[in-house]
Amino acid sequence: MLEDLIRWSGSQLSDRGAERLAKALPWIGGAIAVLTVFEAMQRKGVVRGGVDTALNALPVVGTMKSMAEAVRGRDFIADRRTRSATSRPR
């Protein structure tokens, strides 16, 4: 099905090129998720960042999660709260 979508998209790829690209797409998404895992863990914490990255690495789930977050305007797994420097009353 993915191969058909690539062919129907109007790209000038051969049938063999479309097959190779269809096989590579899930791996490309996983590689991007692995590259961003450290940044996500710094922002969200180790557990939340790991879960967020694991969901993003899954081919269909990651795409749907990213689209839903774009429509919603915020992450499903929130960043950890930063400690604000508040002054204590004397």
N, C-alpha and C positions, 0 to 999 in steps of 0.2 A: 504494500500500500504506500509506504514512504517513497519507494522507487517511482511509483506512478505519479505521486505528487510532484516529485522533482522533475519528471519528464513533462508534466502538464504545466509547470510553472513558466514555460517558455524559455528555459535556459538552453544553451546550445551544447549540452553534454551528450555524449554518446550513451548507449544503453549500458555499456560497461562502466563508464564514468558515473552514471546515476547510481548503479549498484554499489560502487565503491564509496560514494558520498553517503548513501543511506546507511551503510554499515559503520561509517566513521562518526556520524552525528552523535550517537549516544556517548561515545568515548570522549568526544570533544567537550560535551557538557560536564561529564565527570571530571575531566582534567581541570576545567575552569573552577568547579566546586572545590577540588583539592587545593588549588592555588589560593583560594579565598578563605580557607578554613581558619587560618591564624588570625586574620583580620576580624572574622565573625566571632571568634572566641574572645578576642580582646573587647569587642563591643558588648557581647551578650553574656559572657561567662563561658566556662568550659562546657558545661552540660547543654545549655541552650544553644550555644554556637555550634556544638557538635550535631545536635538534632537538626538545626536549621540547615547546616551543610549537607547532612545525610539526606534530607528531603529534597534539597536542590540537586543532588547528584543523581536521583532517580529520574530516568528519562521523561516519563509522562507526568508523574507527580510533581516534579520540579517545575515543569512548564506551567502546569495548572496553578501551582502555588504562586509562581511569579506573576502570572496574569491576574490572579485574584488580588494579590497585594498591590498591583498597579491600579486596578479599579478601585480598591478600597482606600488607597493612599497611605497605608502604613503596613508594617510587618505583622505577621501573625504571632511571631515569637519576638516579644519586645526586647529592646536593649535594656541592660541593667541600669538601674538608677545611679546617677552620679551623686556623689556626696557634695552638697553645697556648703560653702563656708558661711555659716550663719553666726551672727554675733549673739552672745549670751547676754541677757539683761543683767545689769549689776544691781 
